[in-house]
């Protein structure tokens, strides 16, 4: 019986109500063979092993030895299942051992990153500026704890944390080769030519896209530190931020803008080619001058040697 003194539970979508513990759970059978928790755990295991594409109500049911329709008593569909998976996989416990805000926030970021390492599929889910489930909100709670002693409005702190969470998720996605064809990746040094990509081509040949875990860690640390530098600089500055106006989305398809961009790119390529020719000409001219100078020095050395030999002969005659 409902207690009339308690406020009514908020009317939430089913999956959200489950995460907040305000949903009515189905009556289980005598063997208690299924539960929402077991379904979510099974789905996470599938996603961890083979990505989000491996998750379907049928496959989850098969992994549990249950009929697909039986899952719908607990989860209304795949969208709800994905939300429950995202919330369950987002459970993070940050020790909070740092003494400065940078140390605490770095510790927070590395623990959040660890969840993406443990569950790479999380980076494939669409981001949201408003976390709505308990574990996702707890991530921001611990982030605010890291910034508790920083003199910054709460709204700005949340903006900074969203920036960091976005960076962590985007880095996890951008540093993954899971969806890259190995044959194409191996062919990049041939495909990325100096004529078309004069700056990128040497880096590709040097192996900039070859995956190394230590490079990924250094890259993540570099980016995180630069974001922290930006926050620190903002805290120190006194001048107001420069507002960045949003361009209309249609500008990306504007013919005049696209043609102008092509002209700029063409001019940039021609400039690079001219610079390469100038550098080549300079190198050849330098070699010619060095060769001429060496020839002159050699002739002078021969003349000096002849003079010394002549002087020596004359000295011998006098003796």
LOMAR-985544 format. One record per residue (C-alpha): x, y, z. Coordinates in nm, 2 decimals. Layout:
<atoms>
      xx      yy      zz
       X       Y       Z
...
</atoms>
This chain:
<atoms>
      xx      yy      zz
    0.00    0.00    0.00
    0.13    0.34   -0.09
    0.22    0.58    0.19
    0.00    0.89    0.13
    0.26    1.11    0.31
    0.53    1.03    0.06
    0.56    1.24   -0.26
    0.46    1.05   -0.57
    0.74    0.90   -0.78
    0.83    1.11   -1.08
    0.69    0.99   -1.41
    1.00    0.87   -1.59
    1.06    0.66   -1.90
    1.10    0.30   -1.81
    1.47    0.27   -1.84
    1.54    0.59   -1.64
    1.29    0.47   -1.38
    1.49    0.15   -1.35
    1.82    0.33   -1.29
    1.66    0.55   -1.03
    1.49    0.26   -0.86
    1.14    0.40   -0.90
    1.01    0.15   -1.15
    0.78   -0.14   -1.07
    0.98   -0.46   -1.13
    0.81   -0.76   -1.29
    0.71   -1.05   -1.08
    0.98   -1.32   -1.13
    0.90   -1.68   -1.19
    0.96   -1.95   -0.93
    1.32   -2.01   -1.05
    1.40   -1.64   -1.06
    1.59   -1.71   -1.38
    1.59   -1.35   -1.51
    1.64   -1.00   -1.37
    1.72   -0.66   -1.52
    2.07   -0.68   -1.37
    2.14   -1.01   -1.54
    2.01   -0.89   -1.87
    2.23   -0.57   -1.85
    2.53   -0.77   -1.75
    2.49   -1.01   -2.04
    2.45   -0.73   -2.28
    2.77   -0.56   -2.15
    2.96   -0.88   -2.19
    2.85   -0.91   -2.55
    2.94   -0.54   -2.62
    3.28   -0.58   -2.45
    3.36   -0.88   -2.66
    3.23   -0.77   -3.00
    3.10   -0.41   -2.99
    2.76   -0.26   -2.99
    2.66   -0.43   -3.31
    2.67   -0.76   -3.13
    2.40   -0.65   -2.89
    2.04   -0.73   -2.97
    1.75   -0.85   -2.77
    1.77   -1.19   -2.94
    2.15   -1.24   -2.88
    2.12   -1.13   -2.52
    1.84   -1.37   -2.46
    2.04   -1.65   -2.63
    2.34   -1.58   -2.40
    2.11   -1.62   -2.10
    1.93   -1.93   -2.23
    1.60   -1.75   -2.24
    1.33   -1.67   -2.49
    1.37   -1.33   -2.65
    1.02   -1.22   -2.56
    1.09   -1.29   -2.19
    1.34   -1.00   -2.18
    1.06   -0.75   -2.26
    0.91   -0.81   -1.92
    1.22   -0.64   -1.78
    1.35   -0.41   -2.06
    1.11   -0.25   -2.31
    1.35   -0.25   -2.60
    1.71   -0.21   -2.73
    1.72    0.17   -2.67
    1.63    0.12   -2.30
    1.89   -0.16   -2.28
    2.16    0.07   -2.42
    2.08    0.33   -2.16
    2.09    0.08   -1.88
    2.42   -0.06   -2.01
    2.57    0.29   -2.03
    2.47    0.37   -1.68
    2.59    0.04   -1.54
    2.93    0.07   -1.72
    2.97    0.43   -1.60
    3.01    0.33   -1.23
    3.33    0.50   -1.13
    3.49    0.53   -0.79
    3.76    0.80   -0.77
    3.98    0.78   -0.46
    4.03    1.16   -0.44
    4.39    1.14   -0.32
    4.52    1.46   -0.50
    4.61    1.77   -0.31
    4.57    2.03   -0.59
    4.28    2.07   -0.83
    4.50    1.96   -1.12
    4.60    1.64   -0.93
    4.25    1.57   -0.83
    4.11    1.64   -1.18
    4.38    1.43   -1.34
    4.30    1.14   -1.11
    3.93    1.18   -1.19
    4.00    1.19   -1.57
    4.22    0.88   -1.56
    3.95    0.68   -1.37
    3.68    0.80   -1.62
    3.91    0.70   -1.90
    3.95    0.36   -1.74
    3.58    0.30   -1.79
    3.61    0.37   -2.16
    3.91    0.13   -2.18
    3.71   -0.14   -2.00
    3.41   -0.08   -2.22
    3.52    0.07   -2.56
    3.17    0.06   -2.70
    3.07    0.35   -2.46
    3.25    0.59   -2.70
    3.01    0.48   -2.97
    2.70    0.60   -2.79
    2.57    0.95   -2.86
    2.70    1.21   -2.61
    2.46    1.43   -2.41
    2.51    1.76   -2.24
    2.27    1.65   -1.97
    2.35    1.33   -1.78
    2.02    1.17   -1.66
    2.12    0.85   -1.49
    2.27    0.80   -1.14
    2.61    0.67   -1.24
    2.66    0.93   -1.51
    2.56    1.20   -1.27
    2.80    1.05   -1.01
    3.08    1.11   -1.25
    3.01    1.48   -1.25
    2.96    1.48   -0.87
    3.31    1.35   -0.83
    3.44    1.60   -1.09
    3.29    1.88   -0.89
    3.45    1.74   -0.58
    3.79    1.77   -0.76
    3.71    2.14   -0.83
    3.55    2.22   -0.50
    3.82    2.46   -0.38
    3.85    2.64   -0.72
    3.69    2.98   -0.74
    3.47    2.92   -1.04
    3.09    2.94   -1.09
    2.92    2.60   -1.08
    2.79    2.64   -1.44
    3.15    2.70   -1.56
    3.27    2.40   -1.36
    3.01    2.18   -1.54
    3.11    2.33   -1.87
    3.47    2.23   -1.80
    3.37    1.88   -1.69
    3.16    1.83   -2.00
    3.46    1.94   -2.21
    3.68    1.69   -2.03
    3.43    1.40   -2.05
    3.39    1.48   -2.42
    3.77    1.48   -2.47
    3.80    1.14   -2.29
    3.52    0.98   -2.49
    3.64    1.13   -2.82
    4.00    1.03   -2.76
    3.89    0.68   -2.68
    3.70    0.67   -3.01
    3.96    0.85   -3.22
    4.24    0.63   -3.10
    4.07    0.31   -3.18
    4.14    0.11   -3.50
    3.85   -0.13   -3.45
    3.67   -0.01   -3.76
    3.98    0.06   -3.97
    4.06   -0.19   -4.25
    4.41   -0.31   -4.20
    4.48   -0.33   -4.57
    4.38    0.04   -4.62
    4.58    0.15   -4.31
    4.89   -0.03   -4.44
    4.85    0.14   -4.78
    4.83    0.49   -4.64
    5.20    0.57   -4.70
    5.14    0.51   -5.07
    4.80    0.68   -5.08
    4.90    0.99   -4.89
    5.13    1.15   -5.15
    5.35    1.46   -5.11
    5.17    1.63   -5.40
    4.83    1.61   -5.23
    4.93    1.62   -4.86
    5.27    1.79   -4.85
    5.27    1.82   -4.47
    5.10    1.50   -4.37
    5.28    1.26   -4.61
    5.62    1.26   -4.44
    5.45    1.20   -4.10
    5.25    0.91   -4.24
    5.57    0.76   -4.39
    5.73    0.80   -4.05
    5.45    0.59   -3.89
    5.23    0.85   -3.73
    4.93    0.63   -3.77
    5.09    0.31   -3.64
    4.93    0.23   -3.32
    5.15    0.21   -3.01
    4.99    0.20   -2.66
    5.26    0.42   -2.51
    5.20    0.68   -2.78
    4.83    0.67   -2.70
    4.90    0.73   -2.33
    5.14    1.01   -2.41
    4.89    1.16   -2.65
    4.61    1.15   -2.39
    4.83    1.30   -2.12
    4.94    1.58   -2.35
    4.58    1.67   -2.45
    4.46    1.65   -2.09
    4.74    1.87   -1.96
    4.67    2.13   -2.23
    4.31    2.14   -2.13
    4.42    2.19   -1.77
    4.65    2.47   -1.89
    4.36    2.63   -2.05
    4.15    2.61   -1.73
    4.44    2.75   -1.53
    4.50    3.03   -1.77
    4.13    3.12   -1.76
    4.14    3.13   -1.38
    4.43    3.38   -1.40
    4.31    3.60   -1.67
    4.11    3.92   -1.61
    4.00    4.01   -1.96
    3.66    3.87   -2.08
    3.64    3.57   -2.32
    3.60    3.64   -2.69
    3.26    3.53   -2.80
    3.26    3.29   -3.09
    2.96    3.34   -3.32
    2.80    3.02   -3.45
    2.80    3.00   -3.83
    2.48    2.88   -4.01
    2.51    2.51   -4.08
    2.43    2.57   -4.44
    2.77    2.75   -4.49
    2.94    2.41   -4.53
    2.75    2.37   -4.86
    2.78    2.73   -4.98
    2.92    2.72   -5.33
    3.12    3.05   -5.31
    3.28    2.94   -4.98
    3.37    2.60   -5.12
    3.52    2.75   -5.44
    3.72    3.00   -5.23
    3.85    2.72   -5.01
    3.95    2.52   -5.32
    4.14    2.82   -5.45
    4.32    2.86   -5.12
    4.41    2.50   -5.12
    4.54    2.52   -5.48
    4.74    2.83   -5.39
    4.88    2.65   -5.09
    4.99    2.35   -5.30
    5.15    2.58   -5.56
    5.33    2.77   -5.29
    5.46    2.45   -5.14
    5.58    2.34   -5.48
    5.75    2.68   -5.54
    5.91    2.66   -5.20
    6.03    2.30   -5.28
    6.18    2.42   -5.62
    6.35    2.72   -5.44
    6.49    2.49   -5.18
    6.62    2.25   -5.45
    6.77    2.54   -5.65
    6.93    2.68   -5.33
    7.07    2.34   -5.25
    7.22    2.29   -5.60
    7.36    2.64   -5.61
    7.52    2.58   -5.27
    7.68    2.26   -5.39
    7.81    2.44   -5.70
    7.96    2.71   -5.50
    8.11    2.46   -5.25
    8.26    2.27   -5.54
    8.40    2.59   -5.70
    8.54    2.70   -5.37
    8.69    2.35   -5.32
    8.84    2.37   -5.67
    8.99    2.71   -5.60
    9.13    2.59   -5.26
    9.28    2.29   -5.43
    9.45    2.50   -5.70
    9.58    2.73   -5.43
    9.71    2.44   -5.24
    9.88    2.30   -5.55
   10.04    2.63   -5.63
   10.16    2.66   -5.27
   10.31    2.31   -5.28
   10.49    2.39   -5.61
   10.63    2.71   -5.46
   10.75    2.52   -5.15
   10.91    2.26   -5.37
   11.08    2.52   -5.59
   11.21    2.70   -5.28
   11.34    2.37   -5.14
   11.53    2.30   -5.47
   11.69    2.64   -5.47
   11.79    2.59   -5.11
   11.96    2.26   -5.20
   12.15    2.42   -5.49
   12.29    2.69   -5.26
   12.42    2.42   -5.03
</atoms>
